[in-house]
Each structure stands twice: as C-alpha cells, then as structure tokens.
Amino acid sequence: QVQLVESGRGLVQPGGTLRLSCAASVTITNIYSVGWYRQAPGKQRELVATATGSSTYYTDSVKGRFTISRDIAKNTVYLQMNSLKPEDTAVYYCNFHTMTIPSYDYWGQGTQVTVSS
C-alpha cells in the first residue's frame, strides 16, 4: 500500500523558513504532477504549488517565497518556505497525481505549519 509520509512540521516566527518533505513509501509510476495544498482553520483546502515535468505553478500569495522541488530517485517532493507570514499557518498536504486513466491522487497525512511570534 502506498503511503506519502510528510515531515518538517513546526512553529516558526514571521519571516522564518521551513522545509517540508513528502516521501512515498514505494516508487509510484505514471506520476503526472506533484503538489502541495494547505488548509487553514475554517477555510477550504487550497492549492499552494505544483510541479509537472519541468514546469511549476504557485498560487499568488506564495510566489517568490515558496519553492517546490522533487527528487525522483528518492520518490520525494519538497516545499521550501521562506519569509513565512502568519497567514501561511495551515495544515499542509502533499499530493501525487497520476496520469493513469482514470487518474488517481495520493495524499500525505498532513503536517501543521504555524507562523506566530
């Protein structure tokens, strides 16, 4: 059974940095994209960043501050978060989306990121 295991949760001060990691327990083939989502209390889950091949996408609020990357050999995706703001506080979820028909989504268990002074 495939599991996505996240790490890197933490409490940081505004302006601080944090790196999240998400490792698949086994090699997942036919991956179309990998991504990070987040859900703040009382809000819907939102897309933060995705990587598809060599292309990346970032939601406007994190552009220039967050960087998504992946290590295919390690079946791992990362989210480097710099210049963190209180509004970045949320539970972050990683996602692996397959190109199979039908497609399938694998999700991490979620990791808490809190930005507070």
N, C-alpha and C positions, 0 to 999 in steps of 0.2 A: 504494500500500500504506500502510495506516495505521500510524503509529508513535506511541507515547507516550514522550516524552523527559523524563526526570527530571533535576532539578538540585537543588543545595543540600546535597549530602553534606558531612559534616565531623566533626571531632573537637572536642567541647566538654567543659567541666568540669561536674561536677554542679551543678545549679542554673542552668545556662546555657540559652540559647534557640537555636533553629534553625528556619528555614522551608524546607520542601521544596516544589518546584514540579513540576508534571507537565503538559506541553503536548502536545496532539495535533497531528500534522503536517498533518492536514486536518480539516475540520469533520465531526464524527461525528453523524449524525442518529439519532433514536429512542433517545436515551440515557435509561435509566430511573434509574440511580444512578451515582454516582462514589464511589470509596473509596480507602482506604489500608490495606494489610496490611503485616505485618512478619514476619521470620523470624530468630530468634536461632540461634546455633550449637547444633546438636544438638536443636533444637526444631522443631515443626511451624509452618507459616505460620499466623498468627492475624490476625483482623480487628481493625483499630485504630479506624477511623471510616468512616462512610458519610454521604452526603448524597443524599436523594431528594426532589426538589422543594424545599420549604422545610423539610423535616424532616432532622434529623441524629441519628446514633447514635454513641456512643462506648463502647468497652469500659471496664469499671470502672476499670482501672488507669491510664487516661489522662484520665478525667473531671476537668474543672476545670483541666487543664493543656494539653491539645491542642485546637486548633480547626481544623475542616475548612471550606474555603470554595471557591467556584468562580467563575470569570469566564467566562460562557457565550460572550461576544463573542470572547474570546481562546482558547476551547477549552482552558482551563487550570483545573486544580484545585490547591489549596494545602493544606499541613498546617503550621500554626503550632504549634511545640512549645516550651512554656515549662517552667520548673522541671524540667529534664531530670534523670533518675536513671540510674545505671549499668545498671539493668535495662531501660532503653529501648534499649540497644545492640542493633542488629539491622540487617539489610538491609530497607529499606522499598520496597514496591512499590505503584504506583498502579494503579487499575482503573477502567475504564469499562464498565458493564454495560448492554446494550441491551434494549429492550422488544420486539424483534422475536420472531417465532415461527419457528424456535426462537431463544432468546436467544443472545447472544454476548458474550464477555468479551475486552476488550483489556487488555493488561498493559504496564506500563513495564518497563525493563530492570533495575530495582533500584538503589538508592543506599544506600551504607553510612553509618550513623549510629553514632558511637562516643562514649559518655559516660564519661569517665575523668579522674581527677585526675593 
